[in-house]
Amino acid sequence: MIEETIEVKDGEAITYEVVETRHGPVISELEEEVLSLRWTALEATTELEAVIDINKATN
């Protein structure tokens, strides 16, 4: 668990516990099942490497 503080304008800050799984943070805590969300935009990719290789191509 990660403890995060949410600043509230003109009010007291709220402390919130974020539960994380290997798939990402839990976004819904239902009684029957727990849902987590994985954001793939944060994962490393090789697109930039491919563009650099294309720019270096000589034939």
C-alpha positions in Angstrom: 0.0 0.0 0.0 1.1 3.5 -0.8 -0.2 6.4 1.3 -0.9 9.6 -0.7 -2.0 13.0 0.4 -4.6 14.8 -1.6 -4.4 18.6 -1.1 -7.9 20.2 -0.9 -8.3 23.9 -1.8 -9.5 25.8 1.2 -9.7 22.6 3.3 -7.8 20.0 5.1 -5.6 17.5 3.1 -7.0 14.0 2.8 -4.8 11.0 3.3 -5.7 8.1 0.9 -4.2 4.6 0.8 -3.6 3.3 -2.7 -3.4 -0.4 -3.1 -1.3 -1.6 -6.0 -1.1 -5.0 -7.7 1.4 -6.2 -10.3 -1.2 -5.0 -12.9 -1.4 -1.5 -11.5 -3.3 0.4 -8.8 -6.7 -0.8 -7.7 -9.5 1.3 -9.2 -12.5 -0.5 -7.7 -12.9 -2.3 -4.5 -16.1 -4.4 -5.0 -17.0 -7.2 -2.6 -16.8 -9.9 -5.3 -13.8 -8.7 -7.2 -11.0 -6.2 -7.3 -10.2 -4.3 -10.5 -6.9 -2.8 -11.2 -5.7 -0.6 -14.1 -2.4 -0.9 -16.0 -1.4 2.1 -18.0 0.8 0.9 -20.9 1.8 4.4 -21.9 4.4 4.3 -19.1 6.1 1.2 -20.4 9.3 1.5 -22.4 9.0 1.0 -26.2 11.4 0.9 -29.1 9.7 3.3 -31.6 12.3 6.0 -31.0 15.1 3.5 -31.6 13.5 2.5 -34.9 13.2 6.1 -36.1 16.9 6.7 -35.3 17.9 3.6 -37.2 15.8 4.8 -40.2 17.6 8.2 -40.1 20.9 6.4 -40.2 20.0 4.2 -43.2 22.2 4.7 -46.2 20.7 2.6 -49.0 
